[in-house]
Amino acid sequence: MAGLTLGMLAACLDGTIVSTSGAVIAADLNGLGLYSWMFTAYMLCETLAIPIGGKLSDVYGRKPFFLIGMALFVGGSVVAGLSVNIEMLILSRAVQGVGAGILMPVATAAIADLYSPVERGRMQGVMGAIFGLGTALGPVVGGLITEYVSWHWVFYINVPIALMALFLVARQFPSMEVTNLKKADYLGMSVLALFLVDLLLFFTWAGNEFEWVSYETGAMLLAAAALLAAFAHIERRAEDPVLAPHLFKNRVFVYGGISLLIFGMALTGALSYLSMFSIYIFGLTTLEAGSLMISMVAGLMITSTLSGRLLERTGHRPWLTAGPVTSFVAMVLMSTLGLGDSLWLLVAYIFLLGLGLGCVMSVLMVVVQNSAKQEEMGMTTSGVNLFRAIGGTVATAVFAFLINMRLDDALKSNLAAGAYNALPHNTDVLAFITTMPQYADQILTSFATSMDFAFLIGGIIVLLIALVAQFMKAQDNGQGDTNVREGSKEKTADDKDIV
């Protein structure tokens, strides 16, 4: 378990660690034009590898794929630190993303192999806390290392963590006997990969490289629809599908996936735009804004660990109701903040948001795993992890769209017509202030209004998890409806053999 959590920590840390050091790295490598690809390459390859790694670990065992994922991650980290140009760095980030995309679902699925249902909630709570810790501390660690050491060590810091994870898992993780091998669904994997590439690039480029309503939008959405239809057709005929069609007849899997997609949107949106909000409205530095996320980590770790420990007694519904409601309240409170408000109010609201989000992820994962067949645990776990990853990607585009739409309206109402017309034709707040410093207060007030609108909409989106949770009826290993507490009192024969 120590090895699995260290692997998860390294992967989550690296997903966000360059957010505060990316500009320095790109400038040093003369690659500001390709700056965004440092993030896109990692995110894209991680998302692509999640369903493939999870499915293949069902066939060939968790241990070899965790080790493969960690080896790719370590290799990518070393090369990233040694990069002499931006292209080399982007390629190594892609390799890191593949490694992270393999090891994260494998580590999560391994908990279902190693622990009985009665213990699963507690351990998934620990893993959920590690996920939040790594994701939120990445910007802080990256900023500190870049400022006081060197950006190269932003990547080297992963190496000792990953090597320790490799050592522990290689020595302690039990090997699984591979029997009854079926033909791997490589065609389905390829078509799924193309679909995800098209979908993720659309949400990355829309609103930036081209307008939301454009020929490019139509072409990419048509391609996504065609690829999805082809994937569904292939999976119905495959001997051993990468995402079996019958999974989508499992209400727990479907509702769990939808809930984790919303969770991914909320967590990523909060991490991405709360820092921007605190920098512009509260005057913090980039590093100080990153440190602000520690309050979210604290809240998330408390409820993630607590929900995991108490899930067997309480069932899932109290947590999947209280968590979204708490997150909704936190985001509504954040939507009331503006210029002149106390920074401590923002810290308190971020902590409250962390408390709410911490109730969700690990609980959903346990409920979904308890509804899965043991031989499909990797596929089921990676399936819902895929929803979470897609939600994180969609969040950036959705929040940017909401902020930009509301910002334009706010600027029109807060500035005179002549001043508004003289602004640059973009949505860069710093560019606005640089162009017209005499209107800085009005511009920042407009930006705060747009962020408040995005927080309010984000809160409403998070609240949907509580609604979806009412339709989730926990199942035990896909054999029928039962309460989580009842289904967790006895180990299955497979659980006993594994333990």
Secondary structure, DSSP 4 states (H G I P E B T S, - for coil): -HHHHHHHHHHHHHHHTTTTTHHHHHHHTT-GGGTTHHHHHHHHHHHHHHHHHHHHHHHH-HHHHHHHHHHHHHHHHHHHHT-SSHHHHHHHHHHHHHHHHHHHHHHHHHHHHHS-HHHHHHHHHHHHHHHHHHHHHHHHHHHHHHHHS-TTHHHHTHHHHHHHHHHHHHHHSPP----S-----HHHHHHHHHHHHHHHHHHHHBTTTB-SSSHHHHHHHHHHHHHHHHHHHHHHH-SS-SS-GGGGG-HHHHHHHHHHHHHHHHHHHHHHHHHHHHHHHH---HHHHHHHTHHHHHHHHHHHHHHHHHHHHH-SHHHHHHHHHHHHHHHHHHTT--TT--HHHHHHHHHHHHHHHHTTHHHHHHHHHHTS-GGGHHHHHHHHHHHHHHHHHHHHHHHHHHHHHHHHHHHHHHS-HHHHHTS-SS--HHHHHHH-GGGHHHHHHHHHHHHHHHHHHHHHHHHHHHHHHTT---BSTTSSB--HHHHTSS--HHHHHH-
